[in-house]
Amino acid sequence: TIGQRKVADVTFSPDGKYLATASGSPGDSSARLWDAATLKMIARLEHDRGALESVTFSPDGQYLASTGSDNTARLWTLPGGDEVFRVRHQMRVITAAFSADGAYLVTGSQDGSARVWAVPGGEEVARLINPGNIDAVLFSPDGKYVVAASNDGRARVWFLPIDDLLAEACRRVARNFNMEEWRQYLGDEPYRKTCPVNP
C-alpha cells in the first residue's frame, strides 16, 4: 500500500512506471510520485497550503500537473519533481488535462474559468468563461476543442486554436471584439482584429 491520510486522486504514468497521488487532506498539501513496481516514494511535490484536487501525467510522461485548493495548478518535471511553473486562478483549481500532443494544459476552477497554458512555458493561451464551477476538463483528440463539465448541469465545448477561435467569433458576431471581450475570451493573448476584413 501507499500512504497519505486521504487520497483525492490517483493516476498511472502512460508507461506504467510511476503512480501519482494527490493528498485530499488540508494538513498535507502534496502530490507524491511512486515507483509503480516497488511502491517506494520517489518525489514529494508540495503546494503552499490546503488539500490537492487532482494529478495528471503528460502524454509523454515527462511532466505531472497537480491542482489544489490553494488556487494554483503546478507543472513538475519527472522523475525529479522540479517545479516548471505554477498558474493561479481566483478560486480552487479542481481539474487539469493535457492535450494529446502535450503542448497545452487546461485547468478548470471553481471560479468558472477553464484556462489553457502552453507547456512548458506556462503562457496563458486562452481563457474560457463558464457560468458555474468547472468540475472536469478535456481536450478533443485533435486538440481543436476543449470540453468543460460544470455543476450547472451542462458540458460546454469551445474551439481552441486561436486562429479558429477568431474565425468562429467573426462568423458569429461579424465584427471585431472590443478590448473587454478580448480579455474575457482570450486572456493575455496579444490583441488583434477578430475580423481582419472589417475596419
PyRosetta script that sets phi, psi and omega in degrees:
from pyrosetta import init, pose_from_sequence

init()
pose = pose_from_sequence("TIGQRKVADVTFSPDGKYLATASGSPGDSSARLWDAATLKMIARLEHDRGALESVTFSPDGQYLASTGSDNTARLWTLPGGDEVFRVRHQMRVITAAFSADGAYLVTGSQDGSARVWAVPGGEEVARLINPGNIDAVLFSPDGKYVVAASNDGRARVWFLPIDDLLAEACRRVARNFNMEEWRQYLGDEPYRKTCPVNP")
pose.set_psi(1, 159.1)
pose.set_omega(1, 174.7)
pose.set_phi(2, -115.2)
pose.set_psi(2, 148.0)
pose.set_omega(2, -169.0)
pose.set_phi(3, -119.4)
pose.set_psi(3, 122.8)
pose.set_omega(3, 161.0)
pose.set_phi(4, -145.7)
pose.set_psi(4, 150.3)
pose.set_omega(4, -172.9)
pose.set_phi(5, -58.2)
pose.set_psi(5, -40.6)
pose.set_omega(5, 176.6)
pose.set_phi(6, -145.0)
pose.set_psi(6, 128.7)
pose.set_omega(6, -178.4)
pose.set_phi(7, -105.4)
pose.set_psi(7, 117.3)
pose.set_omega(7, -178.1)
pose.set_phi(8, -86.6)
pose.set_psi(8, -27.7)
pose.set_omega(8, -177.9)
pose.set_phi(9, -157.3)
pose.set_psi(9, 153.1)
pose.set_omega(9, 178.0)
pose.set_phi(10, -149.0)
pose.set_psi(10, 143.2)
pose.set_omega(10, -179.5)
pose.set_phi(11, -156.5)
pose.set_psi(11, 150.0)
pose.set_omega(11, 174.4)
pose.set_phi(12, -90.6)
pose.set_psi(12, 150.4)
pose.set_omega(12, 169.8)
pose.set_phi(13, -70.0)
pose.set_psi(13, 157.8)
pose.set_omega(13, -177.2)
pose.set_phi(14, -56.7)
pose.set_psi(14, -33.9)
pose.set_omega(14, -179.6)
pose.set_phi(15, -88.3)
pose.set_psi(15, -0.9)
pose.set_omega(15, 177.7)
pose.set_phi(16, 77.8)
pose.set_psi(16, 4.1)
pose.set_omega(16, -177.6)
pose.set_phi(17, -78.0)
pose.set_psi(17, -29.9)
pose.set_omega(17, -173.2)
pose.set_phi(18, -123.5)
pose.set_psi(18, 155.1)
pose.set_omega(18, 174.0)
pose.set_phi(19, -126.6)
pose.set_psi(19, 134.6)
pose.set_omega(19, 177.5)
pose.set_phi(20, -118.0)
pose.set_psi(20, 139.7)
pose.set_omega(20, 176.5)
pose.set_phi(21, -125.6)
pose.set_psi(21, 150.9)
pose.set_omega(21, 176.4)
pose.set_phi(22, -118.2)
pose.set_psi(22, 129.2)
pose.set_omega(22, 179.7)
pose.set_phi(23, -74.0)
pose.set_psi(23, 131.4)
pose.set_omega(23, 175.1)
pose.set_phi(24, -98.1)
pose.set_psi(24, 9.5)
pose.set_omega(24, -177.8)
pose.set_phi(25, -99.0)
pose.set_psi(25, 128.9)
pose.set_omega(25, 179.1)
pose.set_phi(26, -57.9)
pose.set_psi(26, -23.8)
pose.set_omega(26, 179.6)
pose.set_phi(27, -84.8)
pose.set_psi(27, -1.7)
pose.set_omega(27, -179.1)
pose.set_phi(28, -136.2)
pose.set_psi(28, 95.0)
pose.set_omega(28, -173.2)
pose.set_phi(29, -92.7)
pose.set_psi(29, 52.6)
pose.set_omega(29, -173.2)
pose.set_phi(30, -132.3)
pose.set_psi(30, 150.1)
pose.set_omega(30, 161.0)
pose.set_phi(31, -102.2)
pose.set_psi(31, 149.3)
pose.set_omega(31, -179.6)
pose.set_phi(32, -129.8)
pose.set_psi(32, 141.8)
pose.set_omega(32, 178.5)
pose.set_phi(33, -108.2)
pose.set_psi(33, 130.6)
pose.set_omega(33, -175.4)
pose.set_phi(34, -124.0)
pose.set_psi(34, 147.7)
pose.set_omega(34, 168.7)
pose.set_phi(35, -73.7)
pose.set_psi(35, 120.8)
pose.set_omega(35, -173.5)
pose.set_phi(36, -67.3)
pose.set_psi(36, -27.4)
pose.set_omega(36, -178.1)
pose.set_phi(37, -79.7)
pose.set_psi(37, -40.7)
pose.set_omega(37, -174.5)
pose.set_phi(38, -103.6)
pose.set_psi(38, -14.8)
pose.set_omega(38, -175.2)
pose.set_phi(39, 61.4)
pose.set_psi(39, 26.0)
pose.set_omega(39, 173.3)
pose.set_phi(40, -87.8)
pose.set_psi(40, 138.8)
pose.set_omega(40, 179.4)
pose.set_phi(41, -72.7)
pose.set_psi(41, 132.4)
pose.set_omega(41, -179.8)
pose.set_phi(42, -100.4)
pose.set_psi(42, -39.8)
pose.set_omega(42, -177.2)
pose.set_phi(43, -151.1)
pose.set_psi(43, 148.8)
pose.set_omega(43, 174.4)
pose.set_phi(44, -118.4)
pose.set_psi(44, 121.3)
pose.set_omega(44, -171.8)
pose.set_phi(45, -111.1)
pose.set_psi(45, 111.5)
pose.set_omega(45, -167.4)
pose.set_phi(46, -98.4)
pose.set_psi(46, 130.1)
pose.set_omega(46, 162.8)
pose.set_phi(47, -88.6)
pose.set_psi(47, 170.3)
pose.set_omega(47, -175.2)
pose.set_phi(48, -73.4)
pose.set_psi(48, -36.4)
pose.set_omega(48, -174.8)
pose.set_phi(49, -165.5)
pose.set_psi(49, 165.1)
pose.set_omega(49, 172.5)
pose.set_phi(50, 74.6)
pose.set_psi(50, 174.0)
pose.set_omega(50, -179.6)
pose.set_phi(51, -77.7)
pose.set_psi(51, 157.0)
pose.set_omega(51, 172.5)
pose.set_phi(52, -92.0)
pose.set_psi(52, 160.9)
pose.set_omega(52, -179.1)
pose.set_phi(53, -111.4)
pose.set_psi(53, -42.8)
pose.set_omega(53, -173.2)
pose.set_phi(54, -154.7)
pose.set_psi(54, 158.6)
pose.set_omega(54, 170.9)
pose.set_phi(55, -135.9)
pose.set_psi(55, 143.7)
pose.set_omega(55, 178.0)
pose.set_phi(56, -151.3)
pose.set_psi(56, 139.4)
pose.set_omega(56, 178.6)
pose.set_phi(57, -88.9)
pose.set_psi(57, 148.1)
pose.set_omega(57, 170.3)
pose.set_phi(58, -70.3)
pose.set_psi(58, 156.8)
pose.set_omega(58, -176.6)
pose.set_phi(59, -58.4)
pose.set_psi(59, -32.0)
pose.set_omega(59, 179.5)
pose.set_phi(60, -88.2)
pose.set_psi(60, -1.7)
pose.set_omega(60, 178.2)
pose.set_phi(61, 74.8)
pose.set_psi(61, 9.7)
pose.set_omega(61, -179.0)
pose.set_phi(62, -82.5)
pose.set_psi(62, -21.4)
pose.set_omega(62, -174.9)
pose.set_phi(63, -133.0)
pose.set_psi(63, 155.5)
pose.set_omega(63, 169.9)
pose.set_phi(64, -125.8)
pose.set_psi(64, 132.8)
pose.set_omega(64, 174.2)
pose.set_phi(65, -105.8)
pose.set_psi(65, 138.2)
pose.set_omega(65, 176.4)
pose.set_phi(66, -128.3)
pose.set_psi(66, 146.5)
pose.set_omega(66, 178.9)
pose.set_phi(67, -126.7)
pose.set_psi(67, 153.0)
pose.set_omega(67, -175.8)
pose.set_phi(68, -155.3)
pose.set_psi(68, 176.4)
pose.set_omega(68, -179.4)
pose.set_phi(69, -77.6)
pose.set_psi(69, -1.8)
pose.set_omega(69, 173.8)
pose.set_phi(70, -84.3)
pose.set_psi(70, 13.0)
pose.set_omega(70, 177.1)
pose.set_phi(71, 70.8)
pose.set_psi(71, 17.6)
pose.set_omega(71, -179.7)
pose.set_phi(72, -122.4)
pose.set_psi(72, 157.3)
pose.set_omega(72, 162.7)
pose.set_phi(73, -120.1)
pose.set_psi(73, 144.5)
pose.set_omega(73, -176.7)
pose.set_phi(74, -132.4)
pose.set_psi(74, 146.7)
pose.set_omega(74, 177.9)
pose.set_phi(75, -113.3)
pose.set_psi(75, 132.1)
pose.set_omega(75, -175.8)
pose.set_phi(76, -124.7)
pose.set_psi(76, 146.3)
pose.set_omega(76, 172.9)
pose.set_phi(77, -80.0)
pose.set_psi(77, 154.5)
pose.set_omega(77, 178.1)
pose.set_phi(78, -125.7)
pose.set_psi(78, 144.8)
pose.set_omega(78, 1.9)
pose.set_phi(79, -89.1)
pose.set_psi(79, 1.5)
pose.set_omega(79, -172.0)
pose.set_phi(80, -69.0)
pose.set_psi(80, -30.6)
pose.set_omega(80, 178.4)
pose.set_phi(81, 82.3)
pose.set_psi(81, 24.6)
pose.set_omega(81, 174.8)
pose.set_phi(82, -77.5)
pose.set_psi(82, 139.1)
pose.set_omega(82, 179.0)
pose.set_phi(83, -75.9)
pose.set_psi(83, 125.9)
pose.set_omega(83, 178.6)
pose.set_phi(84, -88.0)
pose.set_psi(84, -50.8)
pose.set_omega(84, 174.2)
pose.set_phi(85, -157.7)
pose.set_psi(85, 162.8)
pose.set_omega(85, 170.1)
pose.set_phi(86, -130.1)
pose.set_psi(86, 144.0)
pose.set_omega(86, 179.1)
pose.set_phi(87, -127.1)
pose.set_psi(87, 153.1)
pose.set_omega(87, -171.0)
pose.set_phi(88, -124.1)
pose.set_psi(88, 136.0)
pose.set_omega(88, 167.9)
pose.set_phi(89, -105.1)
pose.set_psi(89, 177.6)
pose.set_omega(89, 178.7)
pose.set_phi(90, -84.5)
pose.set_psi(90, -17.7)
pose.set_omega(90, 178.4)
pose.set_phi(91, -139.3)
pose.set_psi(91, -176.3)
pose.set_omega(91, -178.3)
pose.set_phi(92, -48.5)
pose.set_psi(92, 135.2)
pose.set_omega(92, 175.5)
pose.set_phi(93, -95.8)
pose.set_psi(93, 116.7)
pose.set_omega(93, -169.7)
pose.set_phi(94, -92.3)
pose.set_psi(94, -33.9)
pose.set_omega(94, -168.5)
pose.set_phi(95, -151.8)
pose.set_psi(95, 160.1)
pose.set_omega(95, 177.0)
pose.set_phi(96, -153.1)
pose.set_psi(96, 154.3)
pose.set_omega(96, 177.2)
pose.set_phi(97, -151.8)
pose.set_psi(97, 146.8)
pose.set_omega(97, 175.9)
pose.set_phi(98, -94.3)
pose.set_psi(98, 151.0)
pose.set_omega(98, 168.6)
pose.set_phi(99, -70.5)
pose.set_psi(99, 161.3)
pose.set_omega(99, -175.2)
pose.set_phi(100, -60.8)
pose.set_psi(100, -31.3)
pose.set_omega(100, 179.1)
pose.set_phi(101, -88.4)
pose.set_psi(101, -1.9)
pose.set_omega(101, 178.5)
pose.set_phi(102, 75.3)
pose.set_psi(102, 6.1)
pose.set_omega(102, -175.9)
pose.set_phi(103, -81.1)
pose.set_psi(103, -17.4)
pose.set_omega(103, -177.2)
pose.set_phi(104, -136.8)
pose.set_psi(104, 151.6)
pose.set_omega(104, 173.7)
pose.set_phi(105, -124.7)
pose.set_psi(105, 129.9)
pose.set_omega(105, 174.7)
pose.set_phi(106, -108.8)
pose.set_psi(106, 136.6)
pose.set_omega(106, 178.8)
pose.set_phi(107, -119.9)
pose.set_psi(107, 142.9)
pose.set_omega(107, 179.0)
pose.set_phi(108, -122.1)
pose.set_psi(108, 139.4)
pose.set_omega(108, -170.1)
pose.set_phi(109, -133.0)
pose.set_psi(109, 162.3)
pose.set_omega(109, 171.0)
pose.set_phi(110, -65.5)
pose.set_psi(110, -15.0)
pose.set_omega(110, 178.4)
pose.set_phi(111, -77.0)
pose.set_psi(111, 1.2)
pose.set_omega(111, 176.9)
pose.set_phi(112, 84.2)
pose.set_psi(112, 13.7)
pose.set_omega(112, 178.9)
pose.set_phi(113, -118.1)
pose.set_psi(113, 143.8)
pose.set_omega(113, 165.0)
pose.set_phi(114, -110.7)
pose.set_psi(114, 127.7)
pose.set_omega(114, -175.6)
pose.set_phi(115, -123.8)
pose.set_psi(115, 138.9)
pose.set_omega(115, -175.8)
pose.set_phi(116, -108.8)
pose.set_psi(116, 130.7)
pose.set_omega(116, -175.0)
pose.set_phi(117, -123.1)
pose.set_psi(117, 142.5)
pose.set_omega(117, 174.5)
pose.set_phi(118, -74.8)
pose.set_psi(118, 141.6)
pose.set_omega(118, 177.8)
pose.set_phi(119, -115.2)
pose.set_psi(119, 127.2)
pose.set_omega(119, 10.2)
pose.set_phi(120, -99.0)
pose.set_psi(120, 6.3)
pose.set_omega(120, -171.4)
pose.set_phi(121, -72.0)
pose.set_psi(121, -28.6)
pose.set_omega(121, 179.3)
pose.set_phi(122, 84.0)
pose.set_psi(122, 9.0)
pose.set_omega(122, 177.8)
pose.set_phi(123, -71.5)
pose.set_psi(123, 139.2)
pose.set_omega(123, 176.8)
pose.set_phi(124, -76.6)
pose.set_psi(124, 125.3)
pose.set_omega(124, -177.1)
pose.set_phi(125, -98.3)
pose.set_psi(125, -37.7)
pose.set_omega(125, -178.5)
pose.set_phi(126, -156.0)
pose.set_psi(126, 152.6)
pose.set_omega(126, 176.2)
pose.set_phi(127, -129.0)
pose.set_psi(127, 121.5)
pose.set_omega(127, -174.5)
pose.set_phi(128, -113.9)
pose.set_psi(128, 122.1)
pose.set_omega(128, -171.9)
pose.set_phi(129, -99.6)
pose.set_psi(129, 135.6)
pose.set_omega(129, -175.3)
pose.set_phi(130, -130.1)
pose.set_psi(130, 146.4)
pose.set_omega(130, -178.4)
pose.set_phi(131, -66.8)
pose.set_psi(131, -28.1)
pose.set_omega(131, -176.3)
pose.set_phi(132, -123.4)
pose.set_psi(132, 178.6)
pose.set_omega(132, 174.7)
pose.set_phi(133, -53.2)
pose.set_psi(133, 143.7)
pose.set_omega(133, 174.6)
pose.set_phi(134, -100.4)
pose.set_psi(134, 119.4)
pose.set_omega(134, -174.5)
pose.set_phi(135, -101.7)
pose.set_psi(135, -20.3)
pose.set_omega(135, 179.4)
pose.set_phi(136, -154.2)
pose.set_psi(136, 144.8)
pose.set_omega(136, 177.7)
pose.set_phi(137, -134.3)
pose.set_psi(137, 154.6)
pose.set_omega(137, -176.9)
pose.set_phi(138, -158.9)
pose.set_psi(138, 138.6)
pose.set_omega(138, 169.1)
pose.set_phi(139, -88.4)
pose.set_psi(139, 147.1)
pose.set_omega(139, 168.5)
pose.set_phi(140, -68.7)
pose.set_psi(140, 157.3)
pose.set_omega(140, -178.2)
pose.set_phi(141, -57.2)
pose.set_psi(141, -31.4)
pose.set_omega(141, 179.8)
pose.set_phi(142, -87.6)
pose.set_psi(142, -1.5)
pose.set_omega(142, 177.6)
pose.set_phi(143, 76.2)
pose.set_psi(143, 7.6)
pose.set_omega(143, -176.5)
pose.set_phi(144, -87.3)
pose.set_psi(144, -16.3)
pose.set_omega(144, -176.4)
pose.set_phi(145, -132.2)
pose.set_psi(145, 151.4)
pose.set_omega(145, 167.9)
pose.set_phi(146, -118.5)
pose.set_psi(146, 133.3)
pose.set_omega(146, 175.8)
pose.set_phi(147, -111.2)
pose.set_psi(147, 133.4)
pose.set_omega(147, 177.6)
pose.set_phi(148, -126.9)
pose.set_psi(148, 129.0)
pose.set_omega(148, 175.9)
pose.set_phi(149, -98.0)
pose.set_psi(149, 138.6)
pose.set_omega(149, -171.5)
pose.set_phi(150, -126.9)
pose.set_psi(150, 159.7)
pose.set_omega(150, 177.0)
pose.set_phi(151, -77.6)
pose.set_psi(151, 2.5)
pose.set_omega(151, 173.4)
pose.set_phi(152, -86.5)
pose.set_psi(152, 7.8)
pose.set_omega(152, 176.4)
pose.set_phi(153, 87.5)
pose.set_psi(153, 12.3)
pose.set_omega(153, -178.0)
pose.set_phi(154, -129.2)
pose.set_psi(154, 155.8)
pose.set_omega(154, 167.7)
pose.set_phi(155, -116.7)
pose.set_psi(155, 133.2)
pose.set_omega(155, -177.2)
pose.set_phi(156, -116.3)
pose.set_psi(156, 146.9)
pose.set_omega(156, -178.3)
pose.set_phi(157, -117.9)
pose.set_psi(157, 131.8)
pose.set_omega(157, 177.7)
pose.set_phi(158, -122.9)
pose.set_psi(158, 142.8)
pose.set_omega(158, 164.8)
pose.set_phi(159, -65.0)
pose.set_psi(159, 142.1)
pose.set_omega(159, -178.7)
pose.set_phi(160, -107.8)
pose.set_psi(160, -52.0)
pose.set_omega(160, -176.4)
pose.set_phi(161, -54.1)
pose.set_psi(161, 134.2)
pose.set_omega(161, -173.5)
pose.set_phi(162, -55.9)
pose.set_psi(162, -46.1)
pose.set_omega(162, -178.3)
pose.set_phi(163, -62.2)
pose.set_psi(163, -41.5)
pose.set_omega(163, 177.2)
pose.set_phi(164, -66.0)
pose.set_psi(164, -39.3)
pose.set_omega(164, 179.7)
pose.set_phi(165, -63.3)
pose.set_psi(165, -43.7)
pose.set_omega(165, 179.0)
pose.set_phi(166, -65.4)
pose.set_psi(166, -40.9)
pose.set_omega(166, 179.3)
pose.set_phi(167, -63.7)
pose.set_psi(167, -40.5)
pose.set_omega(167, 178.6)
pose.set_phi(168, -66.9)
pose.set_psi(168, -40.0)
pose.set_omega(168, 177.6)
pose.set_phi(169, -62.6)
pose.set_psi(169, -41.6)
pose.set_omega(169, 178.7)
pose.set_phi(170, -63.5)
pose.set_psi(170, -42.2)
pose.set_omega(170, -179.6)
pose.set_phi(171, -62.5)
pose.set_psi(171, -37.9)
pose.set_omega(171, -175.0)
pose.set_phi(172, -80.7)
pose.set_psi(172, -41.0)
pose.set_omega(172, -173.9)
pose.set_phi(173, -110.2)
pose.set_psi(173, -12.9)
pose.set_omega(173, 174.4)
pose.set_phi(174, 54.8)
pose.set_psi(174, 35.9)
pose.set_omega(174, 175.6)
pose.set_phi(175, -159.6)
pose.set_psi(175, 169.0)
pose.set_omega(175, 176.8)
pose.set_phi(176, -77.2)
pose.set_psi(176, 143.9)
pose.set_omega(176, 172.3)
pose.set_phi(177, -64.5)
pose.set_psi(177, 144.0)
pose.set_omega(177, 166.8)
pose.set_phi(178, -80.8)
pose.set_psi(178, 174.2)
pose.set_omega(178, -174.2)
pose.set_phi(179, -63.7)
pose.set_psi(179, -36.9)
pose.set_omega(179, 179.8)
pose.set_phi(180, -64.3)
pose.set_psi(180, -44.0)
pose.set_omega(180, 178.2)
pose.set_phi(181, -63.8)
pose.set_psi(181, -41.5)
pose.set_omega(181, -180.0)
pose.set_phi(182, -59.4)
pose.set_psi(182, -47.2)
pose.set_omega(182, -179.3)
pose.set_phi(183, -64.7)
pose.set_psi(183, -37.0)
pose.set_omega(183, -179.0)
pose.set_phi(184, -64.2)
pose.set_psi(184, -43.9)
pose.set_omega(184, -172.4)
pose.set_phi(185, -96.7)
pose.set_psi(185, -24.7)
pose.set_omega(185, -173.7)
pose.set_phi(186, -125.1)
pose.set_psi(186, 5.6)
pose.set_omega(186, 172.9)
pose.set_phi(187, 59.6)
pose.set_psi(187, -128.0)
pose.set_omega(187, -175.2)
pose.set_phi(188, -91.8)
pose.set_psi(188, 6.4)
pose.set_omega(188, 175.5)
pose.set_phi(189, -56.6)
pose.set_psi(189, 132.3)
pose.set_omega(189, -179.5)
pose.set_phi(190, -55.7)
pose.set_psi(190, 135.7)
pose.set_omega(190, -175.9)
pose.set_phi(191, -65.4)
pose.set_psi(191, 137.8)
pose.set_omega(191, 167.5)
pose.set_phi(192, -149.8)
pose.set_psi(192, 167.0)
pose.set_omega(192, -176.4)
pose.set_phi(193, -64.8)
pose.set_psi(193, 135.9)
pose.set_omega(193, 175.3)
pose.set_phi(194, -71.1)
pose.set_psi(194, -40.1)
pose.set_omega(194, 179.5)
pose.set_phi(195, -121.5)
pose.set_psi(195, 91.1)
pose.set_omega(195, -175.1)
pose.set_phi(196, -57.3)
pose.set_psi(196, -23.9)
pose.set_omega(196, -179.3)
pose.set_phi(197, -75.9)
pose.set_psi(197, -16.7)
pose.set_omega(197, -179.6)
pose.set_phi(198, -91.5)
pose.set_psi(198, 152.6)
pose.set_omega(198, 177.8)
pose.set_phi(199, -69.1)
pose.dump_pdb("model.pdb")
